[in-house]
Amino acid sequence: MPIIINIDVMLAKRKMQSQELAEKIGITQANLSILKNGKAKAIKISTLEAICTALECQPGDILEFKP
Protein backbone atom coordinates (compact mmCIF):
# COMPACT_ATOMS: atom_id res chain seq x y z
CA MET A 1 0.00 0.00 0.00
CA PRO A 2 1.60 3.28 -1.07
CA ILE A 3 0.04 5.36 1.76
CA ILE A 4 1.67 4.60 5.11
CA ILE A 5 -0.15 5.54 8.33
CA ASN A 6 2.27 6.55 11.09
CA ILE A 7 -0.16 6.90 14.00
CA ASP A 8 1.87 4.43 16.10
CA VAL A 9 5.00 6.53 15.61
CA MET A 10 3.24 9.68 16.78
CA LEU A 11 1.61 7.84 19.70
CA ALA A 12 5.06 6.71 20.85
CA LYS A 13 6.50 10.22 20.48
CA ARG A 14 3.66 11.64 22.55
CA LYS A 15 3.74 8.76 25.07
CA MET A 16 0.04 8.15 24.51
CA GLN A 17 -1.85 4.87 24.27
CA SER A 18 -4.26 3.99 21.47
CA GLN A 19 -7.19 3.85 23.87
CA GLU A 20 -6.52 7.39 25.08
CA LEU A 21 -6.33 8.69 21.50
CA ALA A 22 -9.54 6.89 20.52
CA GLU A 23 -11.35 8.49 23.47
CA LYS A 24 -9.98 11.97 22.68
CA ILE A 25 -11.02 11.86 19.02
CA GLY A 26 -14.35 10.09 19.57
CA ILE A 27 -13.88 6.88 17.59
CA THR A 28 -13.83 3.27 18.72
CA GLN A 29 -10.57 1.53 19.42
CA ALA A 30 -11.47 -0.96 16.67
CA ASN A 31 -11.77 1.84 14.09
CA LEU A 32 -8.50 3.37 15.28
CA SER A 33 -6.86 -0.03 14.87
CA ILE A 34 -8.15 -0.25 11.29
CA LEU A 35 -6.58 3.16 10.59
CA LYS A 36 -3.29 2.26 12.26
CA ASN A 37 -2.98 -1.01 10.35
CA GLY A 38 -3.56 0.69 7.00
CA LYS A 39 -6.72 -1.32 6.31
CA ALA A 40 -8.98 1.74 6.07
CA LYS A 41 -10.23 2.64 2.60
CA ALA A 42 -10.71 6.30 3.53
CA ILE A 43 -10.31 8.78 6.37
CA LYS A 44 -12.55 11.74 7.00
CA ILE A 45 -10.87 15.12 7.12
CA SER A 46 -12.57 15.77 10.47
CA THR A 47 -11.04 12.56 11.87
CA LEU A 48 -7.60 13.51 10.56
CA GLU A 49 -8.02 16.96 12.09
CA ALA A 50 -9.00 15.43 15.45
CA ILE A 51 -5.98 13.11 15.37
CA CYS A 52 -3.64 16.00 14.56
CA THR A 53 -5.16 18.11 17.33
CA ALA A 54 -4.88 15.31 19.91
CA LEU A 55 -1.31 14.42 18.91
CA GLU A 56 -0.24 18.04 18.28
CA CYS A 57 1.14 17.23 14.84
CA GLN A 58 0.64 17.90 11.13
CA PRO A 59 -1.13 15.55 8.68
CA GLY A 60 2.27 14.89 7.06
CA ASP A 61 3.49 13.45 10.36
CA ILE A 62 0.77 10.79 10.13
CA LEU A 63 0.41 10.16 6.39
CA GLU A 64 3.33 9.15 4.20
CA PHE A 65 3.37 8.25 0.50
CA LYS A 66 5.72 5.51 -0.69
CA PRO A 67 5.37 4.56 -4.36
N, CA and C atoms as an extended XYZ file, in Angstrom:
201
Properties=species:S:1:pos:R:3:atomname:S:1:resname:S:1:resid:I:1 pbc="F F F"
N         0.852       -1.186        0.000 N   MET     1
C         0.000        0.000        0.000 CA  MET     1
C         0.889        1.239        0.000 C   MET     1
N         0.709        2.127       -0.959 N   PRO     2
C         1.599        3.281       -1.066 CA  PRO     2
C         1.401        4.347        0.015 C   PRO     2
N         0.247        4.389        0.678 N   ILE     3
C         0.041        5.357        1.762 CA  ILE     3
C         0.318        4.647        3.086 C   ILE     3
N         1.283        5.172        3.830 N   ILE     4
C         1.675        4.601        5.106 CA  ILE     4
C         1.075        5.476        6.212 C   ILE     4
N         0.447        4.841        7.192 N   ILE     5
C        -0.154        5.545        8.327 CA  ILE     5
C         0.797        5.421        9.513 C   ILE     5
N         1.284        6.537       10.009 N   ASN     6
C         2.269        6.546       11.091 CA  ASN     6
C         1.679        6.969       12.438 C   ASN     6
N         0.461        6.542       12.719 N   ILE     7
C        -0.162        6.905       13.997 CA  ILE     7
C         0.625        6.315       15.154 C   ILE     7
N         1.091        5.068       15.019 N   ASP     8
C         1.868        4.431       16.095 CA  ASP     8
C         3.129        5.217       16.428 C   ASP     8
N         3.778        5.746       15.399 N   VAL     9
C         5.000        6.533       15.612 CA  VAL     9
C         4.679        7.773       16.442 C   VAL     9
N         3.608        8.457       16.059 N   MET    10
C         3.237        9.682       16.784 CA  MET    10
C         2.750        9.362       18.196 C   MET    10
N         2.042        8.254       18.353 N   LEU    11
C         1.609        7.843       19.700 CA  LEU    11
C         2.829        7.623       20.593 C   LEU    11
N         3.849        6.961       20.071 N   ALA    12
C         5.058        6.705       20.851 CA  ALA    12
C         5.769        8.015       21.196 C   ALA    12
N         5.848        8.927       20.227 N   LYS    13
C         6.501       10.215       20.480 CA  LYS    13
C         5.773       11.011       21.552 C   LYS    13
N         4.465       10.887       21.582 N   ARG    14
C         3.657       11.644       22.549 CA  ARG    14
C         3.397       10.861       23.835 C   ARG    14
N         3.933        9.630       23.902 N   LYS    15
C         3.742        8.757       25.071 CA  LYS    15
C         2.257        8.608       25.412 C   LYS    15
N         1.482        8.311       24.372 N   MET    16
C         0.036        8.154       24.508 CA  MET    16
C        -0.351        6.758       24.036 C   MET    16
N        -1.364        6.186       24.674 N   GLN    17
C        -1.845        4.874       24.267 CA  GLN    17
C        -2.993        5.030       23.270 C   GLN    17
N        -3.195        3.981       22.489 N   SER    18
C        -4.260        3.991       21.474 CA  SER    18
C        -5.618        4.278       22.094 C   SER    18
N        -5.887        3.671       23.222 N   GLN    19
C        -7.187        3.847       23.874 CA  GLN    19
C        -7.422        5.313       24.228 C   GLN    19
N        -6.399        5.978       24.719 N   GLU    20
C        -6.520        7.392       25.079 CA  GLU    20
C        -6.801        8.244       23.839 C   GLU    20
N        -6.098        7.954       22.741 N   LEU    21
C        -6.331        8.694       21.502 CA  LEU    21
C        -7.746        8.460       20.989 C   LEU    21
N        -8.189        7.220       20.993 N   ALA    22
C        -9.538        6.895       20.525 CA  ALA    22
C       -10.587        7.677       21.315 C   ALA    22
N       -10.412        7.746       22.630 N   GLU    23
C       -11.351        8.491       23.469 CA  GLU    23
C       -11.312        9.981       23.145 C   GLU    23
N       -10.108       10.534       22.954 N   LYS    24
C        -9.977       11.967       22.681 CA  LYS    24
C       -10.608       12.364       21.359 C   LYS    24
N       -10.513       11.492       20.349 N   ILE    25
C       -11.018       11.862       19.024 CA  ILE    25
C       -12.423       11.337       18.763 C   ILE    25
N       -12.956       10.526       19.672 N   GLY    26
C       -14.348       10.095       19.566 CA  GLY    26
C       -14.600        8.978       18.571 C   GLY    26
N       -13.631        8.060       18.413 N   ILE    27
C       -13.879        6.879       17.594 CA  ILE    27
C       -13.590        5.639       18.436 C   ILE    27
N       -14.070        4.499       17.970 N   THR    28
C       -13.833        3.274       18.721 CA  THR    28
C       -12.382        2.837       18.558 C   THR    28
N       -11.927        2.042       19.498 N   GLN    29
C       -10.569        1.535       19.417 CA  GLN    29
C       -10.419        0.610       18.209 C   GLN    29
N       -11.498       -0.087       17.848 N   ALA    30
C       -11.470       -0.962       16.673 CA  ALA    30
C       -11.252       -0.140       15.399 C   ALA    30
N       -11.952        0.986       15.273 N   ASN    31
C       -11.773        1.840       14.086 CA  ASN    31
C       -10.382        2.466       14.058 C   ASN    31
N        -9.854        2.830       15.222 N   LEU    32
C        -8.501        3.369       15.277 CA  LEU    32
C        -7.493        2.297       14.850 C   LEU    32
N        -7.727        1.082       15.258 N   SER    33
C        -6.859       -0.029       14.869 CA  SER    33
C        -6.868       -0.235       13.356 C   SER    33
N        -8.033       -0.125       12.748 N   ILE    34
C        -8.147       -0.249       11.286 CA  ILE    34
C        -7.326        0.851       10.600 C   ILE    34
N        -7.383        2.058       11.139 N   LEU    35
C        -6.580        3.156       10.595 CA  LEU    35
C        -5.084        2.881       10.761 C   LEU    35
N        -4.703        2.484       11.966 N   LYS    36
C        -3.293        2.256       12.263 CA  LYS    36
C        -2.689        1.149       11.402 C   LYS    36
N        -3.474        0.131       11.110 N   ASN    37
C        -2.977       -1.014       10.347 CA  ASN    37
C        -3.027       -0.786        8.840 C   ASN    37
N        -3.511        0.381        8.419 N   GLY    38
C        -3.556        0.692        6.997 CA  GLY    38
C        -4.649       -0.048        6.246 C   GLY    38
N        -5.643       -0.560        6.951 N   LYS    39
C        -6.717       -1.316        6.306 CA  LYS    39
C        -7.923       -0.440        5.965 C   LYS    39
N        -7.877        0.824        6.361 N   ALA    40
C        -8.982        1.739        6.070 CA  ALA    40
C        -8.956        2.128        4.599 C   ALA    40
N       -10.121        2.220        3.996 N   LYS    41
C       -10.235        2.635        2.597 CA  LYS    41
C       -10.242        4.156        2.464 C   LYS    41
N       -10.615        4.838        3.559 N   ALA    42
C       -10.713        6.297        3.530 CA  ALA    42
C       -10.602        6.823        4.957 C   ALA    42
N       -10.305        8.112        5.069 N   ILE    43
C       -10.309        8.777        6.369 CA  ILE    43
C       -10.967       10.139        6.190 C   ILE    43
N       -11.877       10.448        7.071 N   LYS    44
C       -12.554       11.743        6.998 CA  LYS    44
C       -11.582       12.838        7.413 C   LYS    44
N       -11.715       13.973        6.776 N   ILE    45
C       -10.872       15.122        7.118 CA  ILE    45
C       -11.080       15.506        8.577 C   ILE    45
N       -12.300       15.423        9.066 N   SER    46
C       -12.570       15.771       10.466 CA  SER    46
C       -11.864       14.808       11.423 C   SER    46
N       -11.754       13.533       11.046 N   THR    47
C       -11.040       12.555       11.874 CA  THR    47
C        -9.547       12.856       11.850 C   THR    47
N        -9.017       13.159       10.676 N   LEU    48
C        -7.604       13.510       10.561 CA  LEU    48
C        -7.297       14.771       11.377 C   LEU    48
N        -8.192       15.731       11.309 N   GLU    49
C        -8.024       16.961       12.087 CA  GLU    49
C        -8.023       16.663       13.588 C   GLU    49
N        -8.925       15.792       14.031 N   ALA    50
C        -9.001       15.434       15.446 CA  ALA    50
C        -7.735       14.703       15.896 C   ALA    50
N        -7.219       13.820       15.048 N   ILE    51
C        -5.980       13.105       15.373 CA  ILE    51
C        -4.823       14.091       15.492 C   ILE    51
N        -4.719       15.005       14.541 N   CYS    52
C        -3.643       16.000       14.562 CA  CYS    52
C        -3.751       16.912       15.782 C   CYS    52
N        -4.953       17.271       16.144 N   THR    53
C        -5.158       18.107       17.329 CA  THR    53
C        -4.736       17.361       18.581 C   THR    53
N        -5.181       16.111       18.721 N   ALA    54
C        -4.875       15.313       19.913 CA  ALA    54
C        -3.384       15.013       20.028 C   ALA    54
N        -2.728       14.772       18.890 N   LEU    55
C        -1.306       14.423       18.907 CA  LEU    55
C        -0.388       15.622       18.685 C   LEU    55
N        -0.988       16.806       18.507 N   GLU    56
C        -0.237       18.038       18.277 CA  GLU    56
C         0.789       17.843       17.155 C   GLU    56
N         0.268       17.483       15.983 N   CYS    57
C         1.140       17.228       14.838 CA  CYS    57
C         0.468       17.703       13.552 C   CYS    57
N         1.151       17.544       12.452 N   GLN    58
C         0.644       17.898       11.133 CA  GLN    58
C         0.201       16.628       10.407 C   GLN    58
N        -0.709       16.734        9.432 N   PRO    59
C        -1.128       15.549        8.676 CA  PRO    59
C         0.051       14.800        8.055 C   PRO    59
N         1.086       15.518        7.636 N   GLY    60
C         2.267       14.890        7.060 CA  GLY    60
C         3.058       14.046        8.048 C   GLY    60
N         2.842       14.282        9.340 N   ASP    61
C         3.486       13.449       10.364 CA  ASP    61
C         2.804       12.087       10.459 C   ASP    61
N         1.563       12.021       10.011 N   ILE    62
C         0.766       10.791       10.127 CA  ILE    62
C         0.704       10.043        8.804 C   ILE    62
N         0.548       10.782        7.718 N   LEU    63
C         0.406       10.155        6.395 CA  LEU    63
C         1.701       10.285        5.604 C   LEU    63
N         2.101        9.176        4.993 N   GLU    64
C         3.326        9.146        4.196 CA  GLU    64
C         3.059        8.389        2.904 C   GLU    64
N         3.544        8.903        1.789 N   PHE    65
C         3.368        8.249        0.496 CA  PHE    65
C         4.663        7.571        0.096 C   PHE    65
N         4.577        6.276       -0.190 N   LYS    66
C         5.725        5.515       -0.693 CA  LYS    66
C         5.296        4.783       -1.953 C   LYS    66
N         5.779        5.213       -3.102 N   PRO    67
C         5.370        4.558       -4.363 CA  PRO    67
C         5.920        3.126       -4.464 C   PRO    67
